[in-house]
């Protein structure tokens, strides 16, 4: 454990220096959020998050991907306000059990554990939104990925919307232009689409999210002709043509427990898993970036860190907006 943490910390400091020009280019980091927000009110916060993440990933290697994904699902739907963590109530049906998230998002107990520890040391101080944002950063780092400085001071939303998930969350089977429109509506851009899609270097996808590529692509009754033949054979063995296999898991890339640029090299070799991913190498607006990240892992890591800072600033609540929830699953 000690060796991993020292290596990660050393790399973190190096990348922080490389990102300093990016930080200075974005005044929102100073006007809305603050890198030192909890330095006095909860100085142990970073240690609390990192230890809990280390323990969770040691127990379940998929957890790094799960928490990165949860953070994205939170931010892309009505902003980074921790609303994805809320349980349904009599007043609203929230995000957690919306169809794209139900039996799909996981790791809520990890966030709850971090929150419980934070409450023990710093009662009613740290928002669930900040905890989830920090957890995503630590998850990537512990999987071998980059460090990025996280401005803090988000406050938690007091409601959530099932409808918003269905309308705003990108689908793995919708056209790239639709996905791009959902990103740009949040203040992100086409580069962020390509870079943040690279988060699929970690984790698995359930068979139902890509099964039509294997057996009935675009209603043709045949597989996707762009999918590599050996990849097709392998995926059909994981996801046979029967409903009982819909929840089986297939790796999103060839090194799915390690944060690296294999996701992009897979796209270049036509072995990307999801339609929305493989589309990136076909589109003239994104293909060059895919090829660049395939050839240069450091470029991908650096740009991923920058895009994660942008993602973490989407729709944040600050000041007196929202609240600091005492439990992440319910409003105070």
C-alpha positions as CSV (number, residue, x, y, z in Angstrom):
1,X,0.0,0.0,0.0
2,X,2.8,2.4,0.9
3,X,4.5,2.0,-2.4
4,X,1.4,2.7,-4.4
5,X,0.5,5.8,-2.5
6,X,4.1,7.2,-2.7
7,X,4.2,6.6,-6.4
8,X,0.8,8.2,-7.0
9,X,1.7,11.2,-4.9
10,X,5.0,11.8,-6.7
11,X,3.2,11.6,-10.1
12,X,0.5,13.8,-8.8
13,X,2.9,16.6,-8.0
14,X,4.5,16.4,-11.4
15,X,1.2,16.5,-13.2
16,X,-0.1,19.3,-11.1
17,X,2.9,21.4,-12.3
18,X,2.2,20.5,-15.9
19,X,-1.5,21.5,-15.5
20,X,-0.7,24.9,-13.9
21,X,-1.2,26.9,-17.2
22,X,-4.6,25.2,-17.6
23,X,-5.6,26.2,-14.1
24,X,-4.7,29.8,-14.7
25,X,-6.7,29.9,-17.9
26,X,-9.9,29.1,-16.0
27,X,-11.0,31.8,-13.6
28,X,-14.1,29.8,-12.5
29,X,-11.7,27.9,-10.2
30,X,-11.3,31.1,-8.2
31,X,-14.7,32.7,-8.7
32,X,-17.0,29.8,-7.8
33,X,-14.8,27.1,-6.2
34,X,-11.6,27.0,-4.2
35,X,-8.7,24.6,-4.2
36,X,-8.2,25.2,-0.5
37,X,-11.9,25.2,0.5
38,X,-11.6,22.5,3.3
39,X,-8.0,23.2,4.4
40,X,-9.2,24.6,7.7
41,X,-12.6,23.1,8.1
42,X,-11.8,19.5,7.2
43,X,-8.0,19.1,6.7
44,X,-8.2,15.3,6.7
45,X,-10.6,15.1,3.8
46,X,-8.2,14.1,1.1
47,X,-6.8,11.3,3.3
48,X,-10.3,10.1,4.2
49,X,-11.3,9.9,0.5
50,X,-8.0,8.3,-0.6
51,X,-8.0,5.6,2.1
52,X,-11.6,4.6,1.5
53,X,-11.0,4.4,-2.2
54,X,-7.9,2.3,-1.7
55,X,-9.8,-0.1,0.5
56,X,-12.8,-0.3,-1.9
57,X,-10.6,-1.0,-4.9
58,X,-8.6,-3.6,-3.0
59,X,-11.9,-5.3,-2.3
60,X,-13.4,-4.8,-5.7
61,X,-11.2,-3.9,-8.7
62,X,-14.2,-2.7,-10.7
63,X,-14.9,0.0,-8.2
64,X,-12.5,2.5,-9.9
65,X,-14.5,2.4,-13.1
66,X,-17.8,2.5,-11.2
67,X,-17.0,5.7,-9.3
68,X,-15.7,7.5,-12.3
69,X,-18.9,6.6,-14.1
70,X,-21.1,7.7,-11.2
71,X,-19.4,11.1,-11.2
72,X,-20.0,11.5,-14.9
73,X,-23.6,10.5,-14.6
74,X,-24.1,13.0,-11.8
75,X,-22.5,16.0,-13.6
76,X,-23.9,15.4,-17.0
77,X,-27.5,15.4,-15.6
78,X,-28.4,18.8,-14.1
79,X,-24.8,19.4,-12.9
80,X,-22.4,18.2,-10.3
81,X,-24.8,18.4,-7.3
82,X,-24.7,14.9,-5.9
83,X,-28.3,14.4,-7.1
84,X,-27.4,10.9,-8.5
85,X,-26.9,9.8,-4.9
86,X,-30.4,10.6,-3.7
87,X,-32.9,7.9,-3.0
88,X,-36.5,8.2,-4.4
89,X,-39.0,9.9,-2.1
90,X,-42.7,10.6,-2.1
91,X,-42.0,14.0,-3.7
92,X,-39.8,12.8,-6.6
93,X,-38.5,9.9,-8.6
94,X,-34.8,10.6,-8.9
95,X,-31.8,9.6,-10.9
96,X,-30.6,6.5,-9.1
97,X,-33.3,4.3,-10.3
98,X,-33.8,5.8,-13.8
99,X,-33.6,3.1,-16.5
100,X,-30.0,4.0,-17.6
101,X,-28.8,3.9,-14.0
102,X,-30.9,1.1,-12.5
103,X,-28.9,-2.1,-11.8
104,X,-26.0,-0.3,-13.5
105,X,-24.5,2.4,-11.3
106,X,-22.7,0.9,-8.3
107,X,-20.5,2.1,-5.5
108,X,-23.0,4.1,-3.5
109,X,-21.9,2.4,-0.3
110,X,-18.3,3.7,-0.9
111,X,-19.5,7.3,-1.1
112,X,-21.7,6.7,2.0
113,X,-18.6,5.4,3.9
114,X,-16.5,8.4,3.0
115,X,-19.4,10.7,4.0
116,X,-19.7,8.9,7.4
117,X,-16.0,9.4,8.0
118,X,-16.1,13.0,7.0
119,X,-19.1,13.6,9.3
120,X,-17.2,12.0,12.1
121,X,-14.3,14.4,11.7
122,X,-16.0,17.5,10.2
123,X,-19.8,17.4,10.9
124,X,-22.0,19.2,8.3
125,X,-19.0,20.5,6.4
126,X,-18.3,18.4,3.3
127,X,-20.8,18.1,0.5
128,X,-21.6,14.8,-1.1
129,X,-21.0,16.4,-4.5
130,X,-17.4,17.2,-3.5
131,X,-16.9,13.7,-2.1
132,X,-18.0,12.2,-5.4
133,X,-15.8,14.5,-7.4
134,X,-12.8,13.7,-5.2
135,X,-13.6,10.0,-5.3
136,X,-13.5,10.0,-9.1
137,X,-10.1,11.6,-9.1
138,X,-8.7,9.2,-6.6
139,X,-10.2,6.2,-8.4
140,X,-8.4,7.2,-11.6
141,X,-5.2,7.7,-9.8
142,X,-5.3,4.4,-8.0
143,X,-5.9,2.7,-11.4
144,X,-2.7,4.2,-12.7
145,X,-4.1,7.4,-14.2
146,X,-3.3,11.1,-13.8
147,X,-3.8,13.4,-10.9
148,X,-5.6,16.7,-11.3
149,X,-6.2,19.5,-8.8
150,X,-9.9,19.6,-7.8
151,X,-11.4,23.0,-6.9
152,X,-13.9,22.4,-4.0
153,X,-16.9,24.1,-2.4
154,X,-19.8,22.4,-4.3
155,X,-23.1,22.1,-2.4
156,X,-25.6,19.4,-2.7
157,X,-28.9,19.6,-4.6
158,X,-32.2,19.0,-2.8
159,X,-34.0,17.2,-5.6
160,X,-33.4,14.8,-8.5
161,X,-35.2,14.0,-11.8
162,X,-35.7,10.6,-13.5
163,X,-36.9,12.5,-16.6
164,X,-33.7,14.5,-16.7
165,X,-31.6,11.3,-16.8
166,X,-33.6,9.9,-19.8
167,X,-33.2,13.3,-21.6
168,X,-29.7,14.3,-20.8
169,X,-27.6,11.2,-20.3
170,X,-25.8,10.1,-23.5
171,X,-26.7,6.6,-24.7
172,X,-24.2,4.1,-26.2
173,X,-26.4,3.5,-29.2
174,X,-27.3,7.1,-30.2
175,X,-25.6,9.0,-33.0
176,X,-22.4,10.8,-32.2
177,X,-24.0,14.2,-33.1
178,X,-26.6,13.6,-30.4
179,X,-24.0,12.8,-27.8
180,X,-22.0,15.8,-28.8
181,X,-25.1,18.1,-28.5
182,X,-25.6,16.8,-24.9
183,X,-22.0,17.6,-24.0
184,X,-22.1,21.1,-25.6
185,X,-25.3,21.9,-23.8
186,X,-23.3,21.5,-20.6
187,X,-20.5,23.9,-21.7
188,X,-18.2,21.0,-22.9
189,X,-16.9,20.6,-26.4
190,X,-16.1,18.0,-29.0
191,X,-12.6,17.5,-27.6
192,X,-14.2,16.7,-24.2
193,X,-16.4,14.2,-25.9
194,X,-13.4,12.3,-27.2
195,X,-11.3,12.7,-24.0
196,X,-14.0,11.8,-21.5
197,X,-15.1,8.9,-23.6
198,X,-11.6,7.6,-22.8
199,X,-12.8,7.0,-19.3
200,X,-14.0,3.7,-20.9
201,X,-10.4,2.6,-20.5
202,X,-11.7,1.3,-17.2
203,X,-14.5,-1.1,-16.5
204,X,-17.1,-3.3,-18.2
205,X,-20.3,-2.9,-20.2
206,X,-23.4,-5.1,-19.9
207,X,-24.2,-7.1,-23.1
208,X,-27.5,-5.4,-23.8
209,X,-25.6,-2.1,-24.4
210,X,-23.8,-3.4,-27.5
211,X,-25.5,-6.7,-28.4
212,X,-27.1,-5.5,-31.6
213,X,-23.6,-4.9,-33.0
214,X,-23.1,-8.7,-32.7
215,X,-26.3,-10.0,-34.3
216,X,-28.6,-7.4,-35.8
217,X,-26.7,-4.1,-36.5
218,X,-29.1,-1.4,-37.8
219,X,-31.8,-4.1,-38.3
220,X,-29.7,-5.9,-40.9
221,X,-29.8,-9.3,-39.2
222,X,-26.0,-9.3,-39.5
223,X,-23.2,-8.0,-37.2
224,X,-21.6,-4.6,-37.5
225,X,-19.3,-4.9,-40.6
226,X,-16.7,-2.6,-39.0
227,X,-16.2,-4.8,-36.0
228,X,-13.0,-6.9,-36.1
229,X,-13.9,-10.5,-36.8
230,X,-11.9,-12.0,-33.9
231,X,-13.4,-9.4,-31.5
232,X,-16.8,-10.5,-32.9
233,X,-16.2,-14.1,-32.1
234,X,-15.0,-13.4,-28.6
235,X,-17.9,-11.1,-27.8
236,X,-20.4,-13.6,-29.1
237,X,-19.0,-16.1,-26.6
238,X,-19.5,-13.6,-23.8
239,X,-22.9,-12.4,-25.1
240,X,-24.7,-15.3,-26.8
241,X,-28.0,-14.5,-28.6
242,X,-30.4,-15.1,-25.7
243,X,-32.0,-12.7,-23.2
244,X,-30.4,-14.4,-20.2
245,X,-27.0,-13.1,-21.3
246,X,-28.1,-9.4,-21.4
247,X,-26.5,-8.6,-18.1
248,X,-23.2,-10.5,-18.8
249,X,-20.2,-8.2,-18.6
250,X,-17.6,-7.6,-21.3
251,X,-14.5,-5.5,-20.8
252,X,-14.6,-2.0,-22.3
253,X,-11.0,-2.3,-23.5
254,X,-8.2,-4.8,-23.5
255,X,-6.7,-3.5,-20.2
256,X,-9.9,-2.6,-18.5
257,X,-8.5,-2.5,-14.9
258,X,-5.7,-0.1,-15.8
259,X,-6.0,3.5,-16.8
260,X,-4.1,3.8,-20.1
261,X,-4.7,4.7,-23.8
262,X,-5.6,1.1,-24.9
263,X,-9.1,2.4,-25.4
264,X,-7.9,4.5,-28.3
265,X,-5.7,1.8,-29.8
266,X,-8.7,-0.5,-29.7
267,X,-10.8,2.0,-31.6
268,X,-8.1,2.4,-34.3
269,X,-8.0,-1.4,-34.7
270,X,-11.9,-1.6,-34.9
271,X,-12.2,-3.5,-31.6
272,X,-14.0,-0.8,-29.7
273,X,-16.9,-2.2,-27.7
274,X,-19.7,0.4,-27.8
275,X,-21.1,1.9,-31.0
276,X,-20.7,5.4,-29.5
277,X,-17.0,4.7,-28.9
278,X,-16.3,3.2,-32.3
279,X,-18.1,6.1,-34.0
280,X,-15.3,8.4,-32.7
281,X,-12.8,7.0,-35.2
282,X,-15.2,7.2,-38.1
283,X,-16.1,10.8,-37.7
284,X,-13.8,13.4,-39.4
285,X,-14.2,15.8,-36.5
286,X,-12.9,13.3,-33.9
287,X,-10.8,10.7,-35.8
288,X,-7.6,12.8,-35.6
289,X,-7.9,13.1,-31.9
290,X,-8.4,9.4,-31.5
291,X,-5.3,8.7,-33.5
292,X,-3.3,11.2,-31.4
293,X,-4.3,9.7,-28.1
294,X,-3.6,6.2,-29.5
295,X,-0.1,7.2,-30.3
296,X,0.6,9.4,-27.2
297,X,-0.6,8.1,-23.8
298,X,0.8,11.2,-22.0
299,X,-1.2,13.5,-24.2
300,X,-4.3,11.6,-23.3
301,X,-3.6,11.6,-19.6
302,X,-2.9,15.3,-19.6
303,X,-6.0,16.2,-21.6
304,X,-8.2,13.8,-19.5
305,X,-7.2,15.6,-16.4
306,X,-8.1,19.0,-17.9
307,X,-11.5,17.7,-19.2
308,X,-12.3,16.2,-15.8
309,X,-11.8,19.7,-14.2
310,X,-14.2,21.1,-16.7
311,X,-16.7,18.3,-16.1
312,X,-16.5,18.8,-12.4
313,X,-17.5,22.5,-12.8
314,X,-20.7,21.7,-14.7
315,X,-23.8,23.2,-13.0
316,X,-22.3,23.4,-9.5
317,X,-24.2,24.9,-6.6
318,X,-22.1,27.2,-4.4
319,X,-22.5,29.8,-1.7
320,X,-26.0,29.5,-0.1
321,X,-27.5,27.4,-2.9
322,X,-28.4,23.8,-2.1
323,X,-27.2,22.4,1.2
324,X,-24.6,20.2,2.9
325,X,-26.4,16.8,3.2
326,X,-25.7,14.9,6.4
327,X,-26.4,11.7,4.5
328,X,-25.9,11.4,0.7
329,X,-29.0,9.5,0.0
330,X,-31.5,12.0,1.5
331,X,-31.9,15.7,1.9
332,X,-31.7,17.2,5.4
